[in-house]
Amino acid sequence: MIKIYAPASIGNVGVGFDVLGAAIQPINGNLLGDIVTITSAKKFNLINTGKFKHQLPKSTKKNIIWHCWINFCKQIKKTIPVSITLEKNMPIGSGLGSSACSIVATLVALNYFCSEPLSKIKLLKMMGELEGKISGGIHYDNVSPCYLGGLQLIIQEKNVISQKIPHFKDWFWIIAWPGINISTAESRSILPIQYSREICIQHSRNLAIFIHSLYTNQKKLAAQHIQDIIAEPYRIQLLPNFMSIKKIILELGALGCGISGSGPSFFSISDNLKTAEIIANTLTKHYLQNEYGFVHICKLDKTGTKKIG
């Protein structure tokens, strides 16, 4: 039996549309992500469990886990009869890398089960391709941090998909999922096909300064440039009370905040636990829409996907 945990992630991290992603771990020690268990079987079998299993397709062949298995078998040129149990703990369409959690955990578990016939780079490419089936285009800003941990810069050149870059270890990342769902494909479809020269220049400046600040340990400068001028102006129409909540959170002392991935999850950053707790309480009271929503104070998960059984 192989049991694999894959953590939630913040795609884009505000300033890095499709080129930055961060794996997250609640500071209370709880696991925030999907778990996949694989055992031997006479034929392929899929069992769905977990809090959000009701969001999954009823047909096995429409489940991304099935596609992971099919693609893995093609890669190793062998059909593996296994029983896969998906513990679906991440809500679909939450902006926290839900599909990435399932894809990454499944492929890593299959690779372990078969004595690791595929390299990390081969697995990562498969993860990106399978993620693309759901989102409408290959992108690695969730699968890379989910798999490899930390803050990942997506390079996507030749055999280098992404690399881990520095982050501030005293930053708390507060994430809030309001309890509603947004399709990644829908969220991407509302973005403009073209941007003005001014927007492109400012976006490049923000991203360059943010990454420079990480390498030179300039926290204030980094926080000042967590600005999303590519997606946020267009996606706020899909998010309830986003701008008013953002204003409140910044006034409470957040270093920065924005939309996690495609939304509707909200992320904010603080270097003070007390402030992080105040922000978390405020988001719980004013951003959550129903009993399904949740708020977590997190640190970056440096490990990424791991074997837990």
Stockholm file with secondary structure:
# STOCKHOLM 1.0

chainA/1-309         MIKIYAPASIGNVGVGFDVLGAAIQPINGNLLGDIVTITSAKKFNLINTGKFKHQLPKSTKKNIIWHCWINFCKQIKKTIPVSITLEKNMPIGSGLGSSACSIVATLVALNYFCSEPLSKIKLLKMMGELEGKISGGIHYDNVSPCYLGGLQLIIQEKNVISQKIPHFKDWFWIIAWPGINISTAESRSILPIQYSREICIQHSRNLAIFIHSLYTNQKKLAAQHIQDIIAEPYRIQLLPNFMSIKKIILELGALGCGISGSGPSFFSISDNLKTAEIIANTLTKHYLQNEYGFVHICKLDKTGTKKIG
#=GR chainA/1-309 SS CEEEEEECEEETTTTCTTTEEEEEEETTCCCCEEEEEEEECSSCEEEEESTTGGGSCSSGGGSHHHHHHHHHHHHHTSCCCEEEEEECCSCTTSSSCHHHHHHHHHHHHHHHHTTCCSCHHHHHHHHHHHHHHHHSSCCCTTHHHHHHCSEEEEEEETTEEEEEECCCTTCEEEEEECSCCCCHHHHHHTSCSCCCHHHHHHHHHHHHHHHHHHHTTCHHHHHHTCCCCSSHHHHGGGSTTHHHHHHHHHHTTCSEEEECTTSSCEEEEESCHHHHHHHHHHHHHHTCCSTTCEEEEEEECSSCSEECC
#=GC SS_cons         CEEEEEECEEETTTTCTTTEEEEEEETTCCCCEEEEEEEECSSCEEEEESTTGGGSCSSGGGSHHHHHHHHHHHHHTSCCCEEEEEECCSCTTSSSCHHHHHHHHHHHHHHHHTTCCSCHHHHHHHHHHHHHHHHSSCCCTTHHHHHHCSEEEEEEETTEEEEEECCCTTCEEEEEECSCCCCHHHHHHTSCSCCCHHHHHHHHHHHHHHHHHHHTTCHHHHHHTCCCCSSHHHHGGGSTTHHHHHHHHHHTTCSEEEECTTSSCEEEEESCHHHHHHHHHHHHHHTCCSTTCEEEEEEECSSCSEECC
//
